[in-house]
Amino acid sequence: MKKSKKQNIIIAAVAITIVSAIISYNFSVEQTKQKGLQFGIELEQIQEDVKELQTKFYSEKTKWEEGDISKEDLIKYYDEHLKKFKEIISRYDTLDPPELFKSSVELLKLSSEKQLESDSEFIDWIKTGNNAAKVRSDAQLQESLEYEMLGLVEFYSAKTGIKNYDEPEEFQAPQSGLTKKVLEITETKKMQCDNEFKNQDGEFESDKMEVEWFNCVNEAEKWKIEHLP
């Protein structure tokens, strides 16, 4: 075979290989984009379902307060509410988020779990009139809102920072806002520790209270270290 003919065959083979690689690459990129799009749709639906469930949760309480439904009907509805909420929360585990969004999903799931705990304590308050349950419910609701805010900050930081789905190593998410929010939440957690374990004079009424306060503050610091960017 002549040398020029061999060269043409080699060039043609290389060209075919390059074209195949480009097609394969573009297909991979498109698949990644579709995966990200599907993930976004599914996550948005979960958050919408949580919001809708919570709106209904409080609207039923209003109906009871206005005498439109009985306490028994309210409690029956709330029992179903908890079941539905658990089902919605389980859907976070079925998501397949791109790597950059995994932390935001974890935080949003944690927010919903705290909301569920808050609802459970709220229902206990409705059933028993135990004010301690109402206090716990309010505290857990605050935690839920803080986790949700942090999750949304991480989500939109990742979303606005991504230029190419196929080049995650080039991604640099904005960090200043996220750092500030983590520090704010940490301080809120520490204040909750003070409120729970110190008296009005800022002192401990027992050694046990001091130990529990110390552990509480350590947990807040641990959370900060785990979530700081």
C-alpha positions as MATLAB code, in Angstrom:
seq = 'MKKSKKQNIIIAAVAITIVSAIISYNFSVEQTKQKGLQFGIELEQIQEDVKELQTKFYSEKTKWEEGDISKEDLIKYYDEHLKKFKEIISRYDTLDPPELFKSSVELLKLSSEKQLESDSEFIDWIKTGNNAAKVRSDAQLQESLEYEMLGLVEFYSAKTGIKNYDEPEEFQAPQSGLTKKVLEITETKKMQCDNEFKNQDGEFESDKMEVEWFNCVNEAEKWKIEHLP';
ca = [
       0.000    0.000    0.000;
       1.327    3.419   -0.905;
       2.477    5.680    1.903;
       0.015    8.471    1.021;
      -2.877    6.019    1.038;
      -1.844    4.718    4.445;
      -1.688    8.274    5.747;
      -5.176    8.984    4.411;
      -6.523    5.882    6.138;
      -4.852    6.879    9.413;
      -6.172   10.436    9.152;
      -9.666    9.146    8.411;
      -9.499    6.775   11.384;
      -8.332    9.554   13.683;
     -11.088   11.835   12.387;
     -13.704    9.162   13.050;
     -12.320    8.667   16.559;
     -12.432   12.408   17.252;
     -15.985   12.741   15.946;
     -17.067    9.749   18.025;
     -15.427   11.253   21.104;
     -17.163   14.595   20.517;
     -20.535   12.907   20.077;
     -19.958   10.839   23.208;
     -18.838   13.923   25.144;
     -21.806   16.005   24.025;
     -24.157   13.161   24.907;
     -22.581   12.937   28.365;
     -22.898   16.697   28.875;
     -26.512   16.626   27.738;
     -27.268   13.738   30.072;
     -25.714   15.649   32.976;
     -27.765   18.732   32.158;
     -30.938   16.662   31.944;
     -30.101   15.045   35.273;
     -29.662   18.481   36.836;
     -32.919   19.702   35.328;
     -34.842   16.666   36.563;
     -33.334   17.021   40.022;
     -34.379   20.679   40.169;
     -37.952   19.856   39.179;
     -38.225   17.066   41.750;
     -36.721   19.155   44.557;
     -39.015   22.066   43.760;
     -42.018   19.740   43.913;
     -40.975   18.425   47.322;
     -40.599   21.951   48.682;
     -43.969   22.941   47.233;
     -45.606   19.891   48.814;
     -44.070   20.757   52.192;
     -45.319   24.334   51.885;
     -48.811   23.219   50.903;
     -48.934   20.715   53.759;
     -47.906   23.364   56.296;
     -50.428   25.875   54.982;
     -53.146   23.286   55.468;
     -51.765   22.424   58.916;
     -52.315   25.934   60.242;
     -55.549   26.552   58.347;
     -57.089   23.536   60.095;
     -56.058   25.001   63.448;
     -57.797   28.250   62.491;
     -60.958   26.322   61.623;
     -60.866   24.692   65.054;
     -60.319   28.019   66.824;
     -63.279   29.489   64.948;
     -65.459   26.524   65.867;
     -65.793   25.165   62.332;
     -64.391   21.750   63.290;
     -64.173   19.833   66.558;
     -60.977   19.122   68.466;
     -61.411   15.433   67.647;
     -61.568   16.221   63.919;
     -58.495   18.430   64.219;
     -56.477   15.728   65.965;
     -57.624   13.153   63.423;
     -56.444   15.426   60.618;
     -53.137   16.061   62.384;
     -52.464   12.335   62.735;
     -52.854   12.017   58.963;
     -50.718   15.118   58.512;
     -47.768   13.476   60.271;
     -48.030   10.397   58.049;
     -48.127   12.496   54.880;
     -45.226   14.628   56.059;
     -43.057   11.562   56.690;
     -43.836   10.318   53.180;
     -42.810   13.647   51.668;
     -39.567   13.719   53.662;
     -38.692   10.226   52.416;
     -38.664   11.623   48.869;
     -35.488   13.598   49.589;
     -33.661   10.261   49.676;
     -34.858    9.393   46.166;
     -33.284   12.512   44.650;
     -30.136   12.177   42.566;
     -28.593   15.643   42.893;
     -25.425   16.789   41.135;
     -22.508   16.805   43.563;
     -22.624   20.571   44.071;
     -26.209   20.443   45.320;
     -25.942   17.559   47.787;
     -25.312   19.742   50.835;
     -28.318   21.942   50.042;
     -30.550   18.863   49.801;
     -29.290   17.631   53.170;
     -30.066   20.996   54.755;
     -33.535   21.232   53.208;
     -34.290   17.708   54.373;
     -33.093   18.608   57.859;
     -35.350   21.664   57.758;
     -38.359   19.495   56.937;
     -37.440   16.998   59.659;
     -37.287   19.816   62.210;
     -40.627   21.078   60.937;
     -42.073   17.604   61.445;
     -40.742   17.523   65.011;
     -42.228   20.967   65.596;
     -45.602   19.835   64.264;
     -45.516   16.753   66.475;
     -44.864   18.853   69.586;
     -47.546   21.316   68.491;
     -50.051   18.473   68.199;
     -49.061   17.265   71.663;
     -49.783   20.767   72.957;
     -53.209   20.741   71.301;
     -53.968   17.331   72.805;
     -52.662   17.886   76.331;
     -52.343   21.626   76.865;
     -48.723   21.054   77.912;
     -47.043   24.442   77.458;
     -43.588   22.846   77.444;
     -44.552   21.077   74.219;
     -45.518   24.431   72.689;
     -42.156   25.914   73.683;
     -40.337   22.976   72.086;
     -42.483   23.320   68.981;
     -41.599   27.000   68.620;
     -37.881   26.308   69.086;
     -37.910   23.514   66.505;
     -39.829   25.695   64.079;
     -37.132   28.347   64.394;
     -34.462   25.727   63.712;
     -36.421   24.531   60.700;
     -36.536   28.037   59.249;
     -32.817   28.511   59.821;
     -31.932   25.228   58.123;
     -34.228   26.104   55.239;
     -32.569   29.491   54.818;
     -29.124   27.914   54.878;
     -30.209   25.250   52.397;
     -31.596   27.848   50.006;
     -28.427   29.935   50.279;
     -26.325   26.904   49.363;
     -28.687   25.912   46.561;
     -28.739   29.309   44.871;
     -25.029   29.853   45.446;
     -24.367   26.633   43.566;
     -26.954   27.407   40.914;
     -25.663   30.885   40.125;
     -22.026   29.799   40.298;
     -22.270   26.966   37.779;
     -21.237   27.794   34.232;
     -20.921   24.277   32.879;
     -22.456   21.162   34.359;
     -19.575   19.144   32.948;
     -16.851   21.211   34.634;
     -17.599   21.071   38.373;
     -13.924   21.418   39.209;
     -14.030   24.985   37.899;
     -16.943   25.932   40.113;
     -16.317   28.466   42.863;
     -19.501   29.158   44.803;
     -19.919   32.523   46.526;
     -18.928   31.927   50.149;
     -19.310   35.200   52.047;
     -23.096   35.076   52.413;
     -23.040   31.417   53.371;
     -20.356   31.955   56.011;
     -22.324   34.818   57.527;
     -25.480   32.721   57.709;
     -23.675   29.796   59.359;
     -22.253   32.133   62.004;
     -25.669   33.710   62.601;
     -27.296   30.310   63.075;
     -24.499   29.237   65.428;
     -25.056   32.301   67.599;
     -28.795   31.607   67.627;
     -28.105   28.063   68.779;
     -25.884   29.331   71.587;
     -28.554   31.801   72.683;
     -31.026   28.925   72.814;
     -28.560   27.072   75.044;
     -28.426   30.091   77.370;
     -32.207   30.394   77.463;
     -32.661   26.709   78.210;
     -29.988   26.136   80.843;
     -29.354   29.527   82.506;
     -31.681   31.484   84.749;
     -32.665   35.123   84.272;
     -29.466   36.249   86.009;
     -27.371   34.263   83.544;
     -26.365   31.731   86.185;
     -26.721   27.965   86.513;
     -29.087   26.572   89.106;
     -27.181   23.293   89.342;
     -24.002   21.584   88.190;
     -26.112   19.405   85.917;
     -27.487   22.488   84.162;
     -23.956   23.787   83.628;
     -22.831   20.483   82.105;
     -25.855   20.380   79.813;
     -25.232   23.987   78.767;
     -21.601   23.156   78.023;
     -22.635   20.186   75.878;
     -25.236   22.305   74.102;
     -22.684   25.000   73.217;
     -20.222   22.353   72.040;
     -22.876   20.942   69.727;
     -23.402   24.426   68.294;
     -19.672   24.776   67.663;
     -19.540   21.332   66.094;
     -22.408   22.276   63.784;
     -20.574   25.467   62.793;
     -17.392   23.584   61.899;
     -19.338   21.055   59.834;
     -21.199   23.722   57.834;
     -18.650   26.487   57.345;
     -17.514   26.601   53.691;
];
